[in-house]
Amino acid sequence: MVKETKLYDLLNVQPTANEQELKKGYRKAALKYHPDKPTGDTEKFKEISEAFEILNDPQKREIYDQYGLEAARNGGAIPTSDGGASFQGGFPGGAGGAHAFSNEDAFNIFSQFFGGGSGLGGDAGFGGFPSGSNIRFSSSGFPGGGSSSGGFPSGFSSTGGMPGGFSSGGMPGGFSSGGMPGGYRSPSPEQQEEKTDEVHLPVSLEDLFVGKKKSFKVGRKGPDGKHEKTQIDIQLKPGWKAGTKITYKSKGDYNPKTGGRKTLQFIISEKPHPHFKREDDNLIYTLPLTFKESLLGFSKTIQTIDGKNLPLSRGQPVQPSETTTYPGQGMPITKKPGQRGDLLIKYKVDYPINLTPAQREAISNNF
């Protein structure tokens, strides 16, 4: 039994759908919601394309069926109870790492089904070939792709370099010429193995504040071709931001062509916080106030990112757009040890939806 059916529902197929049923479901849904159509919906079109990208990759589909959409998007990363993560599906040799699916990815997939144009007016099959053609594509080199098919019909490799992973060479879609009918050419195994495995690593603001050590069990391919696990320890530095990359050479899949291992790269992403929003090195806290508190003042206490109690009080009215700054109560500044950003308190006033006659009279007599 699958954990969730959202992606199957987007393609209007059952969780037991085979490859041809997935393609048929994608074709019909993509044509309906393509932005150039009267029924078009850009966001829906993107969701449909991502659904096909995941479900058409056997390893990503297995991760999705067992652990859900976020695990499939994050290369099989499942948060653990100790604040770390467990990588499922044989990562990095499995799902191929994390990738934020973009509109460009959606149109790249569509172009492989219907050719370089929109494909809205014709009956072209995959990659512009007639329907029923046996030409197949795989996602090596595509954003978010791995060593197996991931979003494109399997069997034909790309070379990387152009958006979507294609290299230029004068052919439609950016494929280089030579080697096959139509001018297509697959990259060498050495080129395919040079890719760095990436995974997004969600980290809480509290862990980024203190610079916590994180440990992970990572699946990879060994010299005998079998999957094995190795432990990766990451020492976060206080104040690291989303997008920070931590690279480990020779920690990924074993490459029999070179006798070495691929590079493994983690990319920091920040988990949403229930109270704070980060802007650079500053933290923003939105404090809710009743209408009465905004006029007569208030006395409250909040907890800072480092767990300290910060008393807040006002005796005068608060303007809705007002901001109070507390210097040095934000995130650590990585390049300036010992220094921190600021904490900014913004106010959200809960204005009444309606007033009683007595309240109206009081306001009218006093303002």
N, C-alpha and C positions, 0 to 999 in steps of 0.2 A: 504494500500500500504506500502511495506517495505521500509526502508530508503536506504538500499543497498543490493545487491544480491551476493556479493563476495563469501560468505560461501556456498550458494546454488549452485553457479557455480562450485565450487571446487568438489562438489559431483554430479554435472550434474543432478540436480533435480530442480523442480519449487518451488517457495516460498510457494506453497500450499501443498507441499509433506507431506505425513503422515509418521508414524514411520517406517513402512515396506519399504517405498520408500527410506527413509534416510539410512536404514541399507543396502539396495541393492546398493545404490549409493556409500556408504562408502566401502563396500566389493569390488566392482569392481575397484574403484579408488585406494584403499590401496594395492590391489594385483598388480596393474599396476606399482605403484611408490615405492613399497617396496625396500629398499636399496639392498636386495639380488637378485633382479630381474635384467635382462639386461637393462630393461627400468627404473631401479630404480633412484630415486632422493630423497635424504634424506630430503631436505628442503620442497619439495612438499609433501612428505609423512607426515611430521610434520604438515603442513598446513591443509591437508585433515583430519588428526586425530583431530586437534583442531576444525575444522568446525563441525565434527560429535559430538564432546564433547559438543559444545554449542547448536547446533540445536536439539540434542536429549533430552536436558533438557528444558521442557516447559517454565520455568521461565526465563532462560537465553535466550531462543529463543525469548521470548516476548520482553526482553530488547534489543536484537540485532535488531529485526524488527523495533522497535520504535526509537532507539537511535544510532545504529551502533556497530561496532566491539569493539572499545575502551571501550564503556560503558559495554558491555558484559564481557570483560576481567577484568574490574575494579570493578566487583561486583555491577554494576549499578551506578557508580559514574559519574555524569555529571558536568563539570566545570560550575560555575555560573559567572555572570557579576561582582560580588563583590570580585572575587578571591577565593571564597570558592567552595563548591561542593554540589550538590543535589543527593541523593542516590535514584535510581529508583528501581522498581520491588520489593518493599517491603523489601529491605535490612535491617537488616541482615537475616531475615527469608526467603528471596527470593533467590537471585542468589548465596548466600553462600560465598561472599567475593571474593577478587581478587587472582589470581594465575598466575605466569609466566609459560606458557605452555612449557614443555621441551620435548626433544627427548625421554626421559624415559617414559613420559606420553603417547607419541605416540605409543611406543612399548607395553605398558601396555594395551592400548585399543585394539591393534591388537591381542595380546595374548588372550584376552577375546573372540574374534571372532573365532580364529583359533586354540586355545589351547596353551600349553606352548611352542611349537616349532614355527618355522616361519610360518607354515600353507601354504607354497607355493606349496607343492606337493600334498596335499590331498583335501578332500571335507568336512572337518569338519565344523560344525556349530558354534554357539556361545559357548565360553568357552570350546571348545573341544568336545561338545556333538554333535550328529548327526544333520544335517540340519533339521529344522522344530521342534526341541526340544523346549519345553515351558519354559526352565530354563531361568531366567532373573536376571539381576544384577542392583544394584543402586550404586551411587557414594559416599555414606556416608563414609568418611574417606579417599577418594582418594584425591590427590592434586587438589585443585580447586573445589572439589565437595561440595555439600550442603546437605540439608535434603531430596532433591528429586533427581531423576536420572539426571546425568550430564555427559554424555560421554559414559556411559555403558547402555545397555538395562535395563530398569527399573525393580525393584522388588526384588533384592537380595542384602543384605547389607554386607559390609566388616567391619573388626574390627580395622584396623590401626596397624602400627608398622613396616611393611615391605614396600619397595618402592611401590608406588601405593596404599598404604593403607591397605594391607593384613597383617595378623598376622601369625607367623610361627606355624606349628603344624604337619609337616610331610606330608601334602597333597600337590600335584602339585599346583603351584601358590601361596602357602603360606597359604591356608585356614586351619583353625583348624578343627579337626574332631569332630563328634558327632552331634546328633540332627536331621540330615536329610540324606536321601539316598545319597551315594557318600561321606559322611563324612563332609558336610558343616554345619556351624553353624552361625547364625546371632548374633550380639551383643545385649545386653539388651538395652532397651530404655534409661536407665540411662547412659550407655556408649556412646550412640549416642549424648546425650545432653551435654556431657562434653566438646565437641569441642569448641575452641575459634573461633569466627568470625573475619576474617581478611579482610582488604581492603587497597589497595595501595593508598596513598594520594599524588597526584602530587602537588609540591610546586615550585614556581619560585625562582631563586637565590636571587632576590631582597628581597623576603619575608624571606628567610633563613638568609640573611645578617642582617636585622633589628630585626628579631624575632617577626614577626607579629602574631596577634591573629586571629584564624580562627574559624568560626562558621558553623555548619552543622545541617541540619534536617535529622535525621536518622529514617527510618522505622523499626519497630520491632513488634513481636507478644506480645499482652497483655495477662493478666490472663484469659480473656474470649475467647482467640484464635483469636481475630480480630487484624488487623494491626493498629498500632498507631504510632505517630511520637514524637520524643523527640529531644531536641537541645543538641548538643555536642560542647563545646568550647575547643579549643586547643590553648594554648599559646606556640608558637614556641620559642625555645631558639636560640639566634644568633649563627650561625655557625653549626647548626645541619646538619648532612650528610644523604645521601640516605641510607636507611636501618634502620634508627632510629625508634624504636617502642614505641608507646604511648598506654598504656593499661588502659582500663576503666572496672573495675569489675562491675557486676550487671547492665550493660547498654544494653545488648543484648536481645534476645528473652526470654520470660518468660518460665521457666521450671516447669510444673505442678508436676513433680515427686519430686522435691526438694523444691518447693515453692519459688525459687529464680530466678535470671536471669543469662544468659550466659555472658561470658566476651567478650568485644568488643575491638579489637586491630587495630590501624592504623599503617601503615608502610610508612615512608616518602620516596618518590621518587622525583628526581629533574627534573623539566621541562627543555627541551632543551632551551638554550639561544642563541639569534642570534649572539652574539659577543664573549661571554666568554665560556671557557670550564674549568670545575673544576677538579683539581687533588689534593686530600686531602684538605689542607687549602689554596692552591695556586690557582690563576686564570690565565688562558692562553688566551691572545688576539693575534689573527693572523692579522697582518697589511699588507694589499696589497700595493705593490709598482710597479710603472712602471719600465721598464728597465732603463730608463733615471734617475729616482729618485734613483735607487739602485747604480748608478755610480756617480752621481753628488751631491747627498744629497737631503734632503727634509725637510719640516716643516709642521707638521700636529698637530691636536688636537683630542684626543679621550675622551670619557666619562667613568669614573671609575664606579664600581658597586654601589657606594654610590652617583652617580650623579655629581661628581666634574669633571671639565675640566682638563685634563692632557696634557700639550704641549709636543710634541715629535719632535726632530729635529736632523739632522745629516748633517755634511759637507763633509764627506768622504764616500767612497763606502761601501756598506753593503754586507756582505757575506750571501748567501742564508740560511746557517745553523746557522746563528748568533742569539743569544737571549739576550735581554736587560732586566735586573731585576730591579723592583721598590719595595724595601722592604716595608712591612706594608701596601700594597695596595690590599691585597687579602681578603679572607673571615675571619671572626672572629674565633678565636680558642676557642672552647667552654670551655675547661678545663683550659684556661688561660685568664680570663677576661681582656679586655683592649688590648690584643695582636691580631695581624692579620697575616695571611700568606702573601705571596708576589704576585705581579703581574708580569707575564713574557710576554714580547712582542716578538713574533716571526714574521718573515718577509716572505711574499710570493711574490716573484718577477715574474712579468709578462714578461717573455722573448718573444722577437719577433719570429713569426713563420718563417718569411723570411726577407731578407735584400735587399735594393736597391744597385746597383753598387756603388753609392756615399757613402752609409753607410759602405759598405765593405771596400772601399778604406780608409775611415777615420779611421776605426778600425785597418786596416793593417798598416797604417802610424803612429799610435799613441800607439800601444800596442806591 
